[in-house]
Amino acid sequence: MTDLNKLGLAEARDALRKGDTTSVELTTACLKAIEGAGALNAFVHQTPELALERAAAADARLKGSEEAPAMCGLPIGIKDLFCTKGVASQAASRILDGFKPEYESTVTQNLADAGAVMLGKLNMDEFAMGSSNETSAYGNAINPWRRKGEETPLTPGGSSGGSAAAVAADLCLAATGTDTGGSIRQPAAFTGTVGIKPTYGRCSRWGVVAFASSLDQAGPMTKSVRDAAIMLEAMASYDSKDSTSANLAVPNFEAALTGDMRGKKIGIPREYRMDGMPAEIAKLWEDGTAMLKDAGAEIVDISLPHTKYALPAYYVIAPAEASSNLARYDGVRYGQRATLDAGDGITEMYEKTRAEGFGPEVQRRVMVGTYVLSAGFYDAYYNRARRVRTLIKKDFDDVFAAGVDCILTPATPSAAFGLGEMTDADPIKMYLNDVFTVTVNLAGLPGITVPTGVDAQGLPLGLQLIGRPWEEGELLSSAYALERSAGFVAKPDKWW
């Protein structure tokens, strides 16, 4: 077989079981693709020796008498936010330069136990704070897609930009991502890939560097909905080490992919029709609605009245939790420590280490978070945002209680934009990229992005489906129907 790195998880799994290829061959093809894709800056810590060792072990397992898991032998990338034993886990921040954990995150351990092959660590926004992968200590990750007739480097989205770029460029068969306000779904939309954020608590957060603990959730980024179902099942589990982990059985998500939309109600929220929405995004949404209707679904208009407060609430809650979580990075126990002058004490060490170690966006969010948690402002900002969050969740609860199965929305307000185009003096422009995605995190719901078209410049566009809590199987089945109807097969032209 040729172009093994271009296979998806399901295709590669089937090829391995037929004996058409081996995990070592798959892994070697991906490693070769990574070597030739330095211009994308997607992989920032490569582990070829470890990858080939795991691939050989997977081949032996596949030849054994016991039934091997679906992910066995499949080469994937791991976002740099996941702690991986003995491998640099830096969260794309200078403050964690040189940090190699002595333990494995639960999600990456689950994948390793399933026989998945780790190719290396992937670029991301620093501490997952960003929507364009421009805050990374490693430099920008680059989208493999380009506008027609242009060579302008585009963002792959953020914070899981390296994961999205690597999957879209066929450097790996799939990758892990994390989603705090859209960091799986937005990059997936920008790169023509599939990304699912599961229900909060479905995947363990243990060993994942924390940004905002009540919002963070790990999920897969893949080449198809079927691949997302396969990988999510391997990633998910109950974990006693994570107090927010749900003690629920993990279903066979792939078996749920019937694509049967008959009798399903799809909600279209009127509040997501934003002023100034680009015509291409509006048409994409209309086309997606028509596709699901043609597939047999009933389309209903719904209201999520507190949507307009979601972004302000998110950008109070997330920085507040970040301020608390990032207090541990002080130069005392691990990571970088600033060079001190004679006479400097512990206070100067804290100040210099954090000033040198954190980038501007992380510093901005820590300061915002510290401010909203401070005496005199805690009730005015943080508690008010928490109350708004409760109202947003109730909006979704009411809609689902009325019989709606899934909600269809745009994934992003635009296609991928050029690097540097939004990094001006106004960070609010960048924050608006999360306008369609943050509600899902605030309510703890599952959401998935499916590529469904391209814009006039040939860039991919995605739609988002939001599901009921713990019903990722139903959500994936609806996404599967949308994927089949859209028939998206476009790939970026290789320029790197």
C-alpha positions in Angstrom: 0.0 0.0 0.0 1.2 3.5 -0.8 0.5 6.8 1.0 -0.2 5.0 4.2 -0.1 8.3 6.2 -3.2 9.4 4.2 -5.4 6.7 5.7 -7.9 7.3 8.4 -8.2 5.3 11.6 -10.9 3.0 10.3 -9.1 2.3 7.0 -5.8 1.7 8.7 -7.4 -0.6 11.4 -9.0 -2.7 8.7 -5.8 -2.8 6.6 -3.8 -4.0 9.7 -6.3 -6.8 10.4 -6.2 -7.9 6.8 -2.5 -8.0 6.8 -2.2 -5.5 4.0 0.2 -3.4 6.1 1.9 -3.3 9.5 2.0 -0.7 12.3 5.7 -0.3 11.7 5.0 0.6 8.0 2.2 3.0 9.0 4.4 4.6 11.6 7.4 4.9 9.3 5.2 6.6 6.6 3.9 9.2 9.2 7.4 9.8 10.5 8.6 10.5 6.9 5.7 12.9 6.4 6.5 14.7 9.6 10.2 15.1 8.5 9.1 16.8 5.3 6.6 19.1 6.9 8.8 21.4 9.1 7.2 24.4 7.4 3.9 23.6 9.2 5.6 23.6 12.7 2.9 21.1 13.8 5.1 18.6 15.7 7.3 20.3 18.3 8.6 17.2 20.2 9.1 14.1 18.0 9.5 10.6 19.5 10.5 8.4 16.5 12.3 5.7 18.6 9.3 5.4 21.0 6.9 5.3 18.1 8.7 2.5 16.3 9.0 0.6 19.6 5.3 0.8 20.2 4.5 0.0 16.6 6.6 -3.2 16.8 4.8 -4.1 20.0 1.4 -3.4 18.3 2.3 -5.7 15.4 3.1 -8.5 17.8 -0.2 -7.9 19.6 -2.1 -8.0 16.4 -0.6 -11.3 15.5 -1.5 -12.7 19.0 -4.4 -14.8 19.9 -6.3 -12.2 21.8 -8.5 -9.6 20.1 -6.6 -6.3 19.8 -8.4 -3.0 20.5 -9.5 -0.9 17.5 -6.7 1.7 18.1 -4.0 -0.9 18.2 -1.1 0.0 15.9 -2.5 3.3 14.8 0.0 6.3 14.8 -1.4 9.5 16.3 -0.2 12.9 17.6 -0.6 14.1 21.1 -1.3 17.8 22.0 1.5 19.2 24.1 -1.0 19.9 26.9 -1.1 16.1 27.8 1.6 14.9 30.2 3.5 12.0 28.7 6.0 10.1 30.8 9.6 11.0 30.0 8.6 13.2 27.0 8.6 17.0 27.1 5.2 18.3 28.1 5.5 22.0 27.9 2.0 23.4 27.2 3.8 25.5 24.6 5.0 27.8 27.4 8.6 28.9 28.3 7.7 28.5 32.0 7.6 24.7 31.5 10.7 24.5 29.4 12.5 21.2 30.0 9.6 19.7 32.0 9.4 15.9 31.5 6.7 14.3 33.7 7.3 11.1 35.6 3.7 10.1 34.9 1.3 9.7 32.0 -2.1 11.5 31.7 -5.1 9.1 31.9 -6.2 9.8 28.3 -2.7 9.1 26.8 -2.4 6.0 29.1 -5.8 4.8 27.8 -4.6 5.3 24.2 -1.3 3.5 24.9 -3.1 0.6 26.6 -5.2 0.4 23.5 -2.0 0.0 21.4 -2.0 3.5 19.8 1.4 4.7 18.6 2.5 8.2 19.8 4.5 10.0 17.1 5.3 13.0 19.2 3.8 16.2 20.8 1.9 18.8 18.8 2.0 22.6 18.8 -0.7 24.7 20.5 -1.5 28.1 22.0 0.3 28.7 25.3 -1.6 27.0 28.1 -4.4 26.5 25.5 -5.1 30.3 25.6 -5.8 31.4 22.1 -7.8 30.9 18.9 -5.0 31.0 16.3 -1.9 29.2 17.6 0.0 32.5 17.7 0.7 32.5 21.4 3.0 29.4 21.4 6.5 29.4 22.7 7.4 27.2 19.7 6.2 29.8 17.2 3.1 29.6 15.0 1.6 26.4 13.7 0.7 26.9 10.0 -2.5 25.7 8.3 -1.8 23.4 5.4 -4.7 25.1 3.5 -4.1 28.3 1.5 -6.4 30.7 -0.2 -6.7 30.3 -4.0 -3.8 32.0 -5.7 -2.2 33.2 -2.5 0.7 32.2 -0.3 -0.4 34.0 2.8 0.2 31.7 5.8 -3.1 31.0 7.5 -3.9 30.0 11.1 -4.9 26.4 11.7 -7.1 27.7 14.6 -6.4 27.3 18.3 -5.6 26.2 20.8 -5.3 22.8 19.2 -3.8 24.2 16.1 -0.9 21.8 15.8 -3.3 18.8 16.1 -5.6 20.2 13.4 -2.7 21.0 11.0 -1.1 17.6 11.5 -4.3 15.7 10.8 -5.2 17.9 7.8 -1.7 17.5 6.3 -1.7 13.7 6.9 1.2 13.8 9.2 -0.7 11.4 11.6 -3.9 9.5 11.3 -5.5 11.4 14.2 -4.6 13.5 17.2 -5.7 14.5 20.7 -7.0 17.9 21.4 -8.5 19.8 24.3 -11.5 22.2 24.2 -12.1 24.9 26.8 -14.1 27.3 24.7 -13.9 25.8 21.2 -10.3 24.7 20.9 -11.1 21.4 19.2 -14.1 22.5 17.1 -12.8 25.8 15.7 -9.4 24.3 14.5 -11.3 21.4 13.0 -13.5 23.8 11.0 -10.5 25.8 9.9 -8.7 22.7 8.5 -11.5 20.5 7.0 -11.2 17.9 9.8 -13.6 16.5 12.4 -13.3 17.4 16.1 -15.5 16.4 18.9 -15.7 17.8 22.4 -17.4 15.2 24.6 -19.6 15.8 27.6 -17.7 17.3 30.5 -16.5 14.4 32.6 -16.5 11.8 29.8 -12.7 12.0 29.4 -10.4 12.3 32.4 -8.6 15.6 32.9 -5.9 14.0 35.1 -2.5 14.7 33.7 -3.8 17.4 31.3 -2.2 20.8 32.1 -5.2 22.8 33.4 -6.4 26.1 31.9 -10.0 26.4 33.3 -10.9 23.3 35.2 -14.7 23.5 35.0 -14.5 23.9 31.2 -11.6 21.9 29.9 -12.3 18.6 28.1 -10.2 16.3 26.0 -11.4 14.9 22.7 -10.2 13.5 19.3 -9.4 15.3 16.1 -9.7 13.0 13.1 -10.3 12.7 9.3 -13.9 11.4 9.6 -16.8 11.0 12.0 -16.2 7.2 12.1 -12.6 7.8 13.2 -13.8 10.2 15.9 -16.1 7.5 17.3 -13.3 5.0 17.3 -10.8 7.3 19.0 -13.3 8.7 21.6 -14.1 5.3 22.8 -10.4 4.6 23.4 -9.8 8.0 25.2 -12.9 7.9 27.5 -13.0 6.2 30.8 -14.0 6.7 34.4 -11.0 7.9 36.5 -11.0 8.0 40.3 -8.1 10.5 40.1 -10.3 13.1 38.5 -13.1 14.2 40.8 -15.2 15.4 37.8 -14.9 12.1 35.9 -18.3 10.5 35.3 -18.6 6.9 36.5 -20.5 5.8 33.4 -19.9 2.9 31.0 -18.3 4.0 27.7 -20.5 2.9 24.8 -19.4 1.5 21.5 -19.6 4.8 19.7 -18.8 3.3 16.2 -21.8 0.9 16.5 -24.0 4.0 17.0 -23.2 5.3 13.6 -26.5 4.4 11.8 -26.9 7.9 10.2 -30.6 7.4 10.5 -32.2 10.8 11.0 -35.9 9.7 10.8 -37.8 10.9 13.7 -35.0 13.1 15.0 -35.6 16.8 15.9 -32.8 19.2 14.9 -33.0 22.6 16.6 -32.0 25.8 14.8 -31.3 28.5 17.4 -32.4 32.0 16.3 -29.9 33.7 18.6 -27.0 32.3 16.5 -28.0 34.4 13.5 -25.6 37.1 14.4 -25.6 40.6 12.9 -23.0 40.8 10.2 -22.7 37.1 9.7 -20.9 36.4 6.4 -23.2 35.3 3.6 -21.1 32.2 3.1 -21.5 31.1 6.7 -25.3 31.8 6.5 -25.6 29.7 3.3 -23.5 26.9 4.8 -25.9 26.8 7.7 -29.0 26.8 5.4 -27.5 24.0 3.3 -26.7 21.9 6.3 -30.2 22.3 7.6 -31.6 21.2 4.2 -29.2 18.2 4.2 -30.5 17.0 7.6 -34.1 17.6 6.6 -33.6 15.6 3.4 -32.1 12.8 5.5 -35.4 12.6 7.4 -34.9 14.9 10.4 -37.6 17.4 11.6 -36.2 20.9 11.7 -37.5 23.1 14.5 -36.7 26.7 15.4 -35.6 27.1 19.0 -34.6 29.9 21.3 -31.5 30.0 23.6 -32.2 33.5 25.0 -29.1 33.9 27.2 -26.6 33.2 24.3 -25.7 36.9 24.0 -24.2 36.7 27.5 -22.1 33.6 26.8 -18.9 35.3 25.6 -18.8 37.8 28.5 -19.5 35.1 31.1 -16.8 32.8 29.5 -14.2 35.5 29.5 -14.8 36.1 33.2 -15.0 32.4 34.3 -12.1 31.1 32.2 -9.5 33.7 33.2 -10.6 33.4 36.9 -9.9 29.7 36.8 -6.7 30.2 34.9 -5.5 32.7 37.5 -5.9 30.1 40.1 -4.5 27.2 38.1 -1.4 29.0 36.9 -0.5 30.2 40.4 1.5 26.9 40.8 4.1 28.1 38.1 6.4 30.0 40.4 9.9 28.7 39.6 10.1 26.8 42.9 9.4 23.2 42.1 9.6 22.6 38.4 10.0 24.3 35.1 12.0 27.5 34.4 13.4 29.7 37.1 14.6 33.2 36.2 18.2 34.2 36.8 18.3 36.3 40.0 20.4 39.3 40.9 22.3 39.5 44.2 20.0 40.5 46.9 16.9 39.2 45.2 14.5 37.3 47.5 11.6 35.0 47.0 9.2 37.7 45.8 11.6 38.8 43.1 12.0 35.2 42.0 8.3 34.8 41.6 7.9 38.1 39.7 10.8 37.6 37.3 10.1 33.9 36.7 6.4 34.6 35.8 7.2 37.7 33.8 9.8 35.8 31.7 7.9 32.5 31.5 4.4 33.6 30.6 3.6 35.1 27.2 1.5 38.3 26.8 -1.9 36.5 26.3 -1.4 34.3 29.4 -0.4 37.4 31.4 -3.5 39.2 30.2 -5.8 36.4 31.2 -4.1 35.9 34.6 -4.5 39.6 35.3 -8.1 39.6 34.3 -8.8 36.5 36.3 -7.1 37.9 39.4 -9.0 41.1 39.1 -12.5 39.5 38.9 -11.7 37.3 41.9 -10.4 40.2 44.0 -12.3 41.6 47.0 -15.0 44.0 45.9 -15.3 42.5 42.4 -15.9 38.8 43.1 -19.7 39.3 43.3 -19.9 41.9 40.6 -18.1 39.8 38.0 -17.3 36.2 39.0 -20.5 35.3 40.8 -22.6 37.1 38.2 -20.9 35.1 35.4 -21.6 31.9 37.3 -25.3 32.8 37.5 -25.4 33.5 33.8 -23.7 30.2 33.2 -26.6 28.5 35.0 -29.1 30.3 32.9 -27.3 29.2 29.7 -27.3 25.6 30.8 -31.0 25.9 31.6 -31.7 27.2 28.1 -30.2 24.0 26.7 -32.0 21.8 29.3 -35.3 23.3 28.3 -34.7 22.8 24.6 -33.7 19.1 25.1 -36.7 18.6 27.4 -38.9 19.7 24.6 -37.8 16.8 22.5 -34.9 18.3 20.5 -32.2 15.7 19.8 -29.4 17.9 18.4 -28.8 21.6 17.7 -27.2 22.7 14.4 -25.1 25.9 14.3 -22.1 27.3 12.5 -18.8 26.3 14.0 -16.9 29.6 13.3 -17.8 33.1 12.1 -15.4 32.8 9.2 -12.9 30.6 7.4 -9.3 30.5 8.5 -7.7 33.9 8.6 -4.2 35.0 8.0 -1.6 34.8 10.7 -1.2 38.3 12.2 -4.5 39.5 10.8 -6.1 39.6 14.2 -3.2 40.1 16.6 -3.7 43.9 16.7 -4.2 46.0 19.8 -7.8 44.7 20.3 -7.9 41.2 21.7 -11.7 41.2 21.6 -11.6 40.6 17.8 -9.8 37.3 18.5 -12.1 36.3 21.3 -15.1 36.6 19.0 -13.9 33.5 17.2 -15.4 31.6 20.1 -18.9 33.1 19.7 -20.5 29.8 18.5 -18.6 27.4 20.7 -18.3 28.7 24.2 -21.9 28.0 25.2 -21.2 24.2 24.8 -18.4 24.4 27.4 -20.4 26.6 29.8 -23.2 24.0 29.7 -20.9 21.0 29.7 -22.5 19.5 26.6 -21.0 17.4 23.7 -20.3 19.2 20.4 -18.8 18.2 17.1 -17.6 20.1 14.1 -18.0 18.5 10.6 -16.5 19.9 7.4 -19.4 20.6 5.0 -18.1 23.0 2.3 -15.5 25.5 1.1 -15.7 29.3 0.8 -15.1 31.3 -2.4 -11.3 31.2 -1.7 -11.3 27.4 -1.5 -11.0 27.2 2.3 -12.9 24.7 4.4 -16.0 25.6 6.4 -17.6 23.5 9.1 -20.9 23.2 10.9 -21.4 22.3 14.6 -23.8 19.9 16.1 -24.6 20.1 19.8 -26.0 17.1 21.6 -27.6 16.0 24.8 -25.3 15.3 27.8 -23.8 11.8 27.7 -25.4 11.0 24.3 -22.2 11.3 22.2 -23.4 8.2 20.3 -26.5 10.0 19.0 -24.5 13.1 18.3 -21.9 11.1 16.3 -24.7 9.4 14.3 -26.3 12.8 13.4 -22.8 14.0 12.4 -22.3 10.9 10.3 -25.5 11.7 8.4 -24.4 15.3 7.9 -21.0 14.1 6.7 -22.5 11.7 4.2 -24.8 14.3 2.8 -22.1 17.0 2.6 -19.7 14.6 0.8 -16.7 16.8 1.8 -13.5 15.3 0.3 -11.4 18.4 -0.4 -7.8 18.3 0.7 -5.1 21.1 0.8 -2.7 21.2 -2.1 0.7 20.2 -0.8 3.0 23.3 -0.8 5.2 22.4 2.3 
